[in-house]
Amino acid sequence: MSKKPDLLRDNELIYGRLLPVDEPHLIQRYNKALAAFGLPPTKLKGFQIDRTGFSPEIADECGDPDYLDPNEVNRRFIILTPSQIDLPVVHTAFSNTSQLMFEFMSKNQRAIDALTIKDVIYGEIEDSIPKVNDIEDLLSINQVEFKVLSAEDVLGKAAELGKLVDRLKQEPDAWRDNAMLTRMVELAKICGDIRENALVPDQVIFRHNAYWTSHFGGLYVFVDPDMTTVISDPAAPGFRRSRPWQVSYLSINDADKVFKFLASTGRIELPRASWIEASGYLEHRAEMVVRALIRDAEPNRNLTDVDKVWLQTWIQSHADLITKDGNFPFLNAAKREIAQLGHLKIEDVFPLQRFLVVRAKPDHPDAWLTNRLISDFVPTDFVSRYIFNKQGFYKDYDGFSDAWRSHVVDVLKTTYLKDKVAFRTRLYGLTD
């Protein structure tokens, strides 16, 4: 596993907000789950986990970032504590893993609370397929089922105790059966009073809706009532071959078609004064465009103390470069047009530039996924990439010079990390 530079770790820009696991009994429980998955126990005296139980330290130790994600499908999970629900998911092949885990933990909160007092819960989020070979495999996943186990088999023992309790109630002479009563006492010592403790999860099947997946170089699936839309590289196996009457295929290289799809399905907010002016969205995009031009022109420049005045001077002294790129003048013109007309005539804009001036409709269920897709068309905006598209951001980051890396970290710390919720609300209209 390639270790991400410490600069990201030190500033909690990768693997931030994880839960430390350093108590011997919890490490022992975690090892029981690893053993159940056929994995070697950890020798670490402490590590951190995310919502699914994934640990970057254990991934480093066993040299496998996919130790909970074999074949990048049927994701495994390990739950040591109910508080994992508040953690992020930092490693996954599907963007909706986090949401599915959240739904499972919310719907089964009582059972998880009771079970984790004595035991570790583990299992897998089972799809209908063991391996993804082409797009059709992905499209066949309509729902997932949480296969839930516990190391001490508290779940199985609770079910057994439940049956014995029923027998005791229903069979008049059952109370004379000493062997049965002894077994009930043994089970109750492990399970407690199952009439009070809900030890068996209530809901284990969940819908698998819109998502991004890392398969085939990155692929989006959006679901509408009458049509499923796949957006990916046309080289992906099965592209345009599977169920054309139900599935629409768009090339991720076709900015025009992707934009028209997002607009016609009501997933984006077009540039209007009502949100553009208060959000500072165009100003943010313009600054990101200029910073990227500086990076390309002077890759080793130290940008630590760059302020608005310095940026303005740089823009003026590099007018040819700015004009040739075209995005900065376009954003300024868009700002003026919106100030005059209250909106921008989007049909007059080049397809690729349209993505600079739109954002996902904040109240649409696919808002985060849509912002992620928009960020693929605006790679210069590393702040949006970081917020909505961490895999894309880390890939970009691997190609950055050291000077640019420290600049990117600096910008993220002083803008987004200062107050994430306020930043997302102002710029993207999103309320958590």
Kinemage of the C-alpha trace (Angstrom):
@kinemage 1
@onewidth
@group {chain A} dominant
@subgroup {mainchain}
@vectorlist {calphas} color= white
{ca met a 1} P 0.000 0.000 0.000
{ca ser a 2} L 1.525 3.338 -0.967
{ca lys a 3} L 1.620 5.473 2.150
{ca lys a 4} L 0.123 8.884 1.535
{ca pro a 5} L 2.519 11.717 2.410
{ca asp a 6} L 2.524 12.589 6.089
{ca leu a 7} L 1.508 16.152 5.200
{ca leu a 8} L -2.041 14.896 4.552
{ca arg a 9} L -2.103 12.719 7.681
{ca asp a 10} L -0.600 15.423 9.905
{ca asn a 11} L -3.320 17.858 8.855
{ca glu a 12} L -6.106 15.261 9.084
{ca leu a 13} L -6.777 15.578 5.358
{ca ile a 14} L -6.596 11.818 5.017
{ca tyr a 15} L -7.783 9.372 7.665
{ca gly a 16} L -9.000 12.261 9.837
{ca arg a 17} L -11.651 11.892 12.566
{ca leu a 18} L -11.097 8.145 12.991
{ca leu a 19} L -11.658 6.244 16.243
{ca pro a 20} L -8.581 5.082 18.189
{ca val a 21} L -8.720 1.417 19.273
{ca asp a 22} L -6.116 0.762 21.986
{ca glu a 23} L -7.905 -1.185 24.723
{ca pro a 24} L -6.702 -4.826 24.812
{ca his a 25} L -10.232 -6.317 24.949
{ca leu a 26} L -11.294 -4.346 21.831
{ca ile a 27} L -8.125 -5.335 19.943
{ca gln a 28} L -8.851 -8.961 20.928
{ca arg a 29} L -12.414 -8.641 19.582
{ca tyr a 30} L -11.151 -7.061 16.351
{ca asn a 31} L -8.748 -9.987 15.935
{ca lys a 32} L -11.643 -12.439 16.326
{ca ala a 33} L -13.382 -10.729 13.414
{ca leu a 34} L -10.175 -10.801 11.327
{ca ala a 35} L -9.819 -14.527 12.087
{ca ala a 36} L -13.410 -15.111 10.941
{ca phe a 37} L -12.466 -13.451 7.625
{ca gly a 38} L -9.427 -15.755 7.383
{ca leu a 39} L -7.019 -12.864 8.022
{ca pro a 40} L -3.992 -12.866 10.379
{ca pro a 41} L -4.402 -11.081 13.734
{ca thr a 42} L -2.918 -7.621 14.164
{ca lys a 43} L 0.169 -7.270 16.337
{ca leu a 44} L -0.443 -3.532 16.771
{ca lys a 45} L -1.009 -2.181 20.273
{ca gly a 46} L -3.294 0.496 18.841
{ca phe a 47} L -4.875 1.535 15.549
{ca gln a 48} L -7.735 3.658 14.197
{ca ile a 49} L -10.959 2.587 12.493
{ca asp a 50} L -13.617 4.211 10.308
{ca arg a 51} L -17.388 3.598 10.257
{ca thr a 52} L -16.959 0.192 8.570
{ca gly a 53} L -14.129 -0.890 10.892
{ca phe a 54} L -11.460 -0.330 8.213
{ca ser a 55} L -8.076 0.629 9.691
{ca pro a 56} L -5.354 2.347 7.618
{ca glu a 57} L -2.728 1.054 10.071
{ca ile a 58} L -3.884 -2.556 9.692
{ca ala a 59} L -4.034 -2.100 5.894
{ca asp a 60} L -0.376 -0.984 6.081
{ca glu a 61} L 0.508 -3.865 8.401
{ca cys a 62} L -0.963 -6.551 6.131
{ca gly a 63} L 0.042 -4.744 2.918
{ca asp a 64} L -3.510 -4.839 1.568
{ca pro a 65} L -5.698 -1.718 1.399
{ca asp a 66} L -8.598 -3.996 0.358
{ca tyr a 67} L -8.441 -6.390 3.319
{ca leu a 68} L -12.103 -5.565 4.076
{ca asp a 69} L -12.984 -5.199 0.396
{ca pro a 70} L -11.888 -8.308 -1.535
{ca asn a 71} L -12.800 -8.015 -5.247
{ca glu a 72} L -14.124 -4.522 -4.340
{ca val a 73} L -17.613 -5.962 -3.917
{ca asn a 74} L -19.449 -7.573 -0.936
{ca arg a 75} L -17.786 -5.171 1.475
{ca arg a 76} L -16.887 -6.535 4.933
{ca phe a 77} L -17.483 -4.614 8.155
{ca ile a 78} L -16.388 -4.857 11.795
{ca ile a 79} L -18.396 -3.049 14.498
{ca leu a 80} L -16.718 -2.679 17.906
{ca thr a 81} L -18.873 0.180 19.194
{ca pro a 82} L -22.127 1.971 18.276
{ca ser a 83} L -20.166 5.261 18.104
{ca gln a 84} L -18.726 4.147 14.734
{ca ile a 85} L -21.915 5.556 13.192
{ca asp a 86} L -20.467 9.076 13.564
{ca leu a 87} L -17.221 8.282 11.737
{ca pro a 88} L -16.427 8.817 8.046
{ca val a 89} L -15.755 5.953 5.619
{ca val a 90} L -12.221 6.426 4.320
{ca his a 91} L -11.723 3.455 1.993
{ca thr a 92} L -14.387 2.001 -0.290
{ca ala a 93} L -15.027 1.032 -3.903
{ca phe a 94} L -18.635 2.359 -3.764
{ca ser a 95} L -19.584 5.905 -2.792
{ca asn a 96} L -22.796 4.710 -1.083
{ca thr a 97} L -21.061 2.331 1.376
{ca ser a 98} L -21.109 5.126 3.954
{ca gln a 99} L -24.868 5.682 3.532
{ca leu a 100} L -25.673 1.956 3.649
{ca met a 101} L -23.639 1.525 6.867
{ca phe a 102} L -25.385 4.547 8.375
{ca glu a 103} L -28.846 3.151 7.522
{ca phe a 104} L -27.968 -0.286 8.904
{ca met a 105} L -26.575 1.142 12.165
{ca ser a 106} L -29.507 3.566 12.597
{ca lys a 107} L -32.217 0.984 11.932
{ca asn a 108} L -30.601 -1.586 14.248
{ca gln a 109} L -29.336 0.741 16.951
{ca arg a 110} L -30.797 -1.195 19.897
{ca ala a 111} L -29.352 -4.521 18.751
{ca ile a 112} L -25.927 -2.974 18.073
{ca asp a 113} L -25.927 -1.219 21.472
{ca ala a 114} L -26.726 -4.489 23.259
{ca leu a 115} L -24.415 -6.757 21.246
{ca thr a 116} L -21.298 -4.586 21.386
{ca ile a 117} L -21.374 -4.586 25.217
{ca lys a 118} L -20.174 -8.208 25.091
{ca asp a 119} L -19.123 -8.953 21.544
{ca val a 120} L -17.838 -7.772 18.176
{ca ile a 121} L -20.284 -7.653 15.250
{ca tyr a 122} L -18.891 -8.443 11.814
{ca gly a 123} L -20.081 -9.610 8.436
{ca glu a 124} L -20.468 -8.387 4.904
{ca ile a 125} L -22.700 -6.159 2.836
{ca glu a 126} L -23.723 -8.849 0.392
{ca asp a 127} L -24.508 -7.957 -3.215
{ca ser a 128} L -26.035 -10.379 -5.670
{ca ile a 129} L -22.660 -10.933 -7.385
{ca pro a 130} L -19.280 -12.255 -6.202
{ca lys a 131} L -17.187 -10.310 -8.733
{ca val a 132} L -17.615 -7.354 -11.106
{ca asn a 133} L -16.561 -8.236 -14.659
{ca asp a 134} L -18.651 -5.741 -16.622
{ca ile a 135} L -21.261 -2.986 -16.279
{ca glu a 136} L -24.144 -5.476 -16.285
{ca asp a 137} L -22.759 -6.970 -13.045
{ca leu a 138} L -22.972 -3.541 -11.416
{ca leu a 139} L -26.483 -2.899 -12.759
{ca ser a 140} L -27.729 -6.208 -11.385
{ca ile a 141} L -27.168 -4.956 -7.808
{ca asn a 142} L -30.562 -3.516 -6.807
{ca gln a 143} L -30.338 -4.159 -3.089
{ca val a 144} L -27.816 -5.334 -0.534
{ca glu a 145} L -28.211 -7.587 2.469
{ca phe a 146} L -26.178 -7.242 5.654
{ca lys a 147} L -24.976 -10.715 6.650
{ca val a 148} L -24.415 -10.208 10.371
{ca leu a 149} L -22.363 -12.455 12.682
{ca ser a 150} L -20.811 -12.091 16.123
{ca ala a 151} L -17.610 -13.705 17.378
{ca glu a 152} L -19.092 -15.314 20.494
{ca asp a 153} L -22.231 -16.199 18.502
{ca val a 154} L -24.305 -14.089 20.891
{ca leu a 155} L -26.763 -13.682 17.991
{ca gly a 156} L -27.197 -17.445 17.612
{ca lys a 157} L -27.440 -17.941 21.369
{ca ala a 158} L -30.078 -15.199 21.664
{ca ala a 159} L -32.136 -16.943 18.960
{ca glu a 160} L -31.790 -20.269 20.817
{ca leu a 161} L -32.827 -18.663 24.120
{ca gly a 162} L -35.833 -17.075 22.389
{ca lys a 163} L -37.039 -20.489 21.218
{ca leu a 164} L -36.640 -21.958 24.723
{ca val a 165} L -38.580 -19.049 26.258
{ca asp a 166} L -41.400 -19.696 23.765
{ca arg a 167} L -41.351 -23.398 24.671
{ca leu a 168} L -41.545 -22.560 28.358
{ca lys a 169} L -44.602 -20.387 27.713
{ca gln a 170} L -46.385 -22.804 25.387
{ca glu a 171} L -45.715 -26.271 26.816
{ca pro a 172} L -47.393 -26.840 30.221
{ca asp a 173} L -44.713 -29.284 31.465
{ca ala a 174} L -41.647 -27.575 30.039
{ca trp a 175} L -40.731 -26.072 33.438
{ca arg a 176} L -40.070 -29.636 34.707
{ca asp a 177} L -37.283 -30.083 32.099
{ca asn a 178} L -34.185 -29.429 34.243
{ca ala a 179} L -31.709 -29.743 31.371
{ca met a 180} L -33.634 -27.102 29.435
{ca leu a 181} L -33.818 -24.729 32.417
{ca thr a 182} L -30.056 -25.138 33.042
{ca arg a 183} L -29.378 -24.330 29.379
{ca met a 184} L -31.598 -21.229 29.634
{ca val a 185} L -29.631 -20.001 32.653
{ca glu a 186} L -26.331 -20.569 30.772
{ca leu a 187} L -27.635 -18.657 27.741
{ca ala a 188} L -29.067 -15.838 29.847
{ca lys a 189} L -25.618 -15.313 31.406
{ca ile a 190} L -24.323 -14.567 27.900
{ca cys a 191} L -27.334 -12.798 26.383
{ca gly a 192} L -28.963 -11.141 29.379
{ca asp a 193} L -32.734 -10.767 29.436
{ca ile a 194} L -33.657 -11.007 25.755
{ca arg a 195} L -37.121 -9.633 26.471
{ca glu a 196} L -35.374 -6.333 27.277
{ca asn a 197} L -32.335 -6.583 24.973
{ca ala a 198} L -33.095 -6.486 21.254
{ca leu a 199} L -30.137 -8.613 20.203
{ca val a 200} L -31.195 -9.495 16.667
{ca pro a 201} L -31.015 -6.768 13.958
{ca asp a 202} L -34.487 -5.837 12.664
{ca gln a 203} L -33.600 -4.655 9.179
{ca val a 204} L -30.792 -6.080 7.074
{ca ile a 205} L -31.925 -5.430 3.473
{ca phe a 206} L -31.425 -1.957 1.941
{ca arg a 207} L -31.860 -0.379 -1.496
{ca his a 208} L -28.752 0.206 -3.584
{ca asn a 209} L -29.470 3.495 -5.364
{ca ala a 210} L -27.290 6.057 -7.161
{ca tyr a 211} L -23.541 5.725 -6.627
{ca trp a 212} L -20.007 6.144 -7.943
{ca thr a 213} L -17.723 3.118 -8.088
{ca ser a 214} L -13.980 2.812 -8.632
{ca his a 215} L -14.535 -0.068 -11.089
{ca phe a 216} L -13.454 0.503 -14.705
{ca gly a 217} L -11.587 3.701 -13.907
{ca gly a 218} L -14.564 5.305 -12.159
{ca leu a 219} L -18.218 4.914 -13.114
{ca tyr a 220} L -21.431 6.726 -12.079
{ca val a 221} L -24.898 5.195 -11.885
{ca phe a 222} L -27.914 7.512 -11.541
{ca val a 223} L -31.394 6.046 -11.093
{ca asp a 224} L -34.583 7.765 -12.324
{ca pro a 225} L -38.107 6.251 -12.351
{ca asp a 226} L -38.019 5.197 -15.996
{ca met a 227} L -34.303 5.125 -16.787
{ca thr a 228} L -30.942 4.266 -15.244
{ca thr a 229} L -28.022 6.363 -16.515
{ca val a 230} L -24.432 5.123 -16.585
{ca ile a 231} L -21.660 7.691 -17.011
{ca ser a 232} L -18.188 6.258 -17.588
{ca asp a 233} L -15.334 5.815 -19.982
{ca pro a 234} L -16.793 4.140 -23.126
{ca ala a 235} L -13.950 1.592 -22.875
{ca ala a 236} L -15.615 0.074 -19.771
{ca pro a 237} L -16.665 -3.548 -20.527
{ca gly a 238} L -20.372 -3.732 -21.355
{ca phe a 239} L -20.724 -0.012 -22.232
{ca arg a 240} L -23.861 0.458 -24.413
{ca arg a 241} L -24.370 -3.305 -24.571
{ca ser a 242} L -26.546 -3.940 -21.566
{ca arg a 243} L -30.341 -3.330 -21.541
{ca pro a 244} L -30.431 -0.251 -23.839
{ca trp a 245} L -34.216 0.064 -23.295
{ca gln a 246} L -33.648 0.615 -19.541
{ca val a 247} L -30.149 2.031 -19.423
{ca ser a 248} L -28.778 5.194 -21.001
{ca tyr a 249} L -24.996 5.309 -21.500
{ca leu a 250} L -23.070 8.586 -21.517
{ca ser a 251} L -19.360 9.012 -22.092
{ca ile a 252} L -17.659 10.892 -19.274
{ca asn a 253} L -15.666 12.618 -22.041
{ca asp a 254} L -18.846 14.162 -23.523
{ca ala a 255} L -19.350 17.309 -21.433
{ca asp a 256} L -22.363 18.411 -23.510
{ca lys a 257} L -24.384 15.218 -23.015
{ca val a 258} L -23.485 14.868 -19.339
{ca phe a 259} L -24.503 18.478 -18.683
{ca lys a 260} L -27.811 18.063 -20.543
{ca phe a 261} L -28.569 14.918 -18.530
{ca leu a 262} L -27.957 16.689 -15.186
{ca ala a 263} L -30.013 19.722 -16.249
{ca ser a 264} L -32.941 17.768 -17.740
{ca thr a 265} L -33.249 15.517 -14.653
{ca gly a 266} L -33.275 18.498 -12.270
{ca arg a 267} L -30.026 17.583 -10.527
{ca ile a 268} L -28.258 20.942 -10.929
{ca glu a 269} L -28.870 24.579 -10.124
{ca leu a 270} L -28.297 26.757 -13.153
{ca pro a 271} L -26.408 30.049 -12.625
{ca arg a 272} L -28.914 32.519 -11.164
{ca ala a 273} L -28.349 35.593 -9.041
{ca ser a 274} L -30.512 34.108 -6.254
{ca trp a 275} L -27.688 31.761 -5.166
{ca ile a 276} L -24.628 32.856 -7.145
{ca glu a 277} L -24.279 36.291 -5.551
{ca ala a 278} L -24.611 35.262 -1.908
{ca ser a 279} L -22.460 32.143 -2.206
{ca gly a 280} L -19.289 33.637 -3.693
{ca tyr a 281} L -19.244 30.575 -5.985
{ca leu a 282} L -17.882 32.304 -9.105
{ca glu a 283} L -15.214 34.127 -7.087
{ca his a 284} L -14.135 30.796 -5.614
{ca arg a 285} L -13.990 29.131 -9.037
{ca ala a 286} L -12.019 32.091 -10.484
{ca glu a 287} L -9.453 31.919 -7.694
{ca met a 288} L -9.029 28.168 -8.234
{ca val a 289} L -8.502 28.753 -11.997
{ca val a 290} L -5.808 31.379 -11.345
{ca arg a 291} L -4.028 29.252 -8.738
{ca ala a 292} L -3.855 26.362 -11.216
{ca leu a 293} L -2.387 28.676 -13.884
{ca ile a 294} L 0.284 29.834 -11.412
{ca arg a 295} L 1.073 26.191 -10.600
{ca asp a 296} L 1.538 25.365 -14.304
{ca ala a 297} L 3.597 28.486 -15.043
{ca glu a 298} L 5.782 28.396 -11.905
{ca pro a 299} L 5.580 24.862 -10.418
{ca asn a 300} L 8.111 25.489 -7.644
{ca arg a 301} L 6.866 28.852 -6.451
{ca asn a 302} L 6.195 29.064 -2.712
{ca leu a 303} L 2.592 30.261 -2.434
{ca thr a 304} L 2.341 30.289 1.365
{ca asp a 305} L 1.688 33.997 1.874
{ca val a 306} L -0.178 34.735 -1.341
{ca asp a 307} L -3.005 37.243 -0.814
{ca lys a 308} L -5.660 38.818 -3.034
{ca val a 309} L -3.413 41.805 -3.950
{ca trp a 310} L -0.559 39.522 -5.052
{ca leu a 311} L -3.006 37.397 -7.103
{ca gln a 312} L -4.394 40.534 -8.789
{ca thr a 313} L -0.863 41.677 -9.718
{ca trp a 314} L -0.017 38.225 -11.093
{ca ile a 315} L -3.202 38.233 -13.210
{ca gln a 316} L -2.334 41.624 -14.699
{ca ser a 317} L 1.256 40.680 -15.507
{ca his a 318} L 0.211 37.360 -17.124
{ca ala a 319} L -2.680 38.674 -19.228
{ca asp a 320} L -1.698 36.579 -22.295
{ca leu a 321} L -1.723 33.344 -20.306
{ca ile a 322} L -5.066 34.253 -18.687
{ca thr a 323} L -6.636 35.086 -22.078
{ca lys a 324} L -5.322 31.932 -23.709
{ca asp a 325} L -6.778 29.722 -20.956
{ca gly a 326} L -10.086 31.628 -21.179
{ca asn a 327} L -11.718 30.442 -17.939
{ca phe a 328} L -10.942 33.497 -15.799
{ca pro a 329} L -12.308 36.015 -18.376
{ca phe a 330} L -15.346 33.753 -18.854
{ca leu a 331} L -16.124 33.733 -15.104
{ca asn a 332} L -15.804 37.524 -14.928
{ca ala a 333} L -18.147 37.920 -17.914
{ca ala a 334} L -20.615 35.456 -16.331
{ca lys a 335} L -20.583 37.470 -13.110
{ca arg a 336} L -21.396 40.679 -15.013
{ca glu a 337} L -24.195 39.020 -17.021
{ca ile a 338} L -25.785 37.564 -13.879
{ca ala a 339} L -25.594 40.974 -12.167
{ca gln a 340} L -27.420 42.546 -15.148
{ca leu a 341} L -29.936 39.846 -16.135
{ca gly a 342} L -30.260 37.818 -12.941
{ca his a 343} L -29.114 34.660 -14.772
{ca leu a 344} L -26.638 33.380 -17.353
{ca lys a 345} L -27.690 32.201 -20.823
{ca ile a 346} L -26.225 28.739 -20.387
{ca glu a 347} L -26.911 27.627 -23.979
{ca asp a 348} L -24.337 30.219 -25.172
{ca val a 349} L -21.592 28.717 -22.976
{ca phe a 350} L -19.057 26.094 -24.142
{ca pro a 351} L -20.062 22.693 -22.680
{ca leu a 352} L -16.958 22.262 -20.521
{ca gln a 353} L -17.218 25.787 -19.084
{ca arg a 354} L -20.840 25.199 -18.038
{ca phe a 355} L -19.552 23.023 -15.174
{ca leu a 356} L -17.684 26.039 -13.756
{ca val a 357} L -20.934 27.911 -13.056
{ca val a 358} L -23.326 25.229 -11.766
{ca arg a 359} L -23.661 23.220 -8.569
{ca ala a 360} L -25.838 20.279 -7.537
{ca lys a 361} L -29.379 21.142 -6.483
{ca pro a 362} L -28.893 21.058 -2.691
{ca asp a 363} L -32.184 19.325 -1.821
{ca his a 364} L -31.830 16.568 -4.449
{ca pro a 365} L -31.024 13.146 -2.906
{ca asp a 366} L -28.109 12.819 -5.351
{ca ala a 367} L -26.590 16.231 -4.465
{ca trp a 368} L -23.269 14.863 -3.184
{ca leu a 369} L -22.912 12.454 -6.089
{ca thr a 370} L -23.760 15.214 -8.593
{ca asn a 371} L -21.191 17.571 -7.052
{ca arg a 372} L -18.692 14.736 -7.327
{ca leu a 373} L -19.440 14.364 -11.043
{ca ile a 374} L -19.190 18.152 -11.581
{ca ser a 375} L -15.760 18.068 -9.896
{ca asp a 376} L -14.550 15.602 -12.552
{ca phe a 377} L -15.114 18.357 -15.129
{ca val a 378} L -13.424 21.058 -12.998
{ca pro a 379} L -10.217 19.389 -11.766
{ca thr a 380} L -8.585 22.792 -11.103
{ca asp a 381} L -10.942 23.290 -8.131
{ca phe a 382} L -9.061 21.089 -5.676
{ca val a 383} L -11.297 22.266 -2.808
{ca ser a 384} L -14.431 20.803 -4.456
{ca arg a 385} L -12.428 17.710 -5.413
{ca tyr a 386} L -11.417 17.246 -1.784
{ca ile a 387} L -14.948 17.721 -0.413
{ca phe a 388} L -16.882 15.546 -2.866
{ca asn a 389} L -14.343 13.364 -4.610
{ca lys a 390} L -11.602 12.261 -2.223
{ca gln a 391} L -10.378 9.429 -4.481
{ca gly a 392} L -9.975 11.927 -7.343
{ca phe a 393} L -8.265 14.428 -5.038
{ca tyr a 394} L -5.733 11.874 -3.718
{ca lys a 395} L -4.952 10.769 -7.266
{ca asp a 396} L -4.349 14.401 -8.301
{ca tyr a 397} L -2.288 14.985 -5.156
{ca asp a 398} L 0.088 12.126 -6.010
{ca gly a 399} L 1.078 14.077 -9.136
{ca phe a 400} L 1.601 17.444 -7.392
{ca ser a 401} L 5.035 18.994 -6.724
{ca asp a 402} L 6.038 19.400 -3.059
{ca ala a 403} L 5.525 23.173 -3.251
{ca trp a 404} L 2.011 22.748 -4.660
{ca arg a 405} L 1.161 20.026 -2.139
{ca ser a 406} L 1.945 22.283 0.804
{ca his a 407} L -0.034 25.098 -0.853
{ca val a 408} L -3.073 22.844 -1.383
{ca val a 409} L -2.955 21.679 2.253
{ca asp a 410} L -2.616 25.288 3.390
{ca val a 411} L -5.680 26.419 1.374
{ca leu a 412} L -7.813 23.510 2.612
{ca lys a 413} L -6.839 24.211 6.234
{ca thr a 414} L -7.622 27.929 6.060
{ca thr a 415} L -10.868 27.556 4.095
{ca tyr a 416} L -12.716 24.251 4.343
{ca leu a 417} L -11.290 22.677 7.505
{ca lys a 418} L -11.914 25.815 9.587
{ca asp a 419} L -15.671 25.211 9.499
{ca lys a 420} L -16.736 22.464 7.123
{ca val a 421} L -20.491 22.790 7.639
{ca ala a 422} L -20.536 26.580 7.164
{ca phe a 423} L -18.306 26.282 4.087
{ca arg a 424} L -20.523 23.633 2.447
{ca thr a 425} L -23.651 25.618 3.283
{ca arg a 426} L -22.347 28.882 1.829
{ca leu a 427} L -20.725 27.544 -1.323
{ca tyr a 428} L -22.908 24.526 -2.203
{ca gly a 429} L -26.138 25.250 -0.311
{ca leu a 430} L -25.796 21.927 1.515
{ca thr a 431} L -27.028 21.505 5.064
{ca asp a 432} L -25.851 18.284 6.698
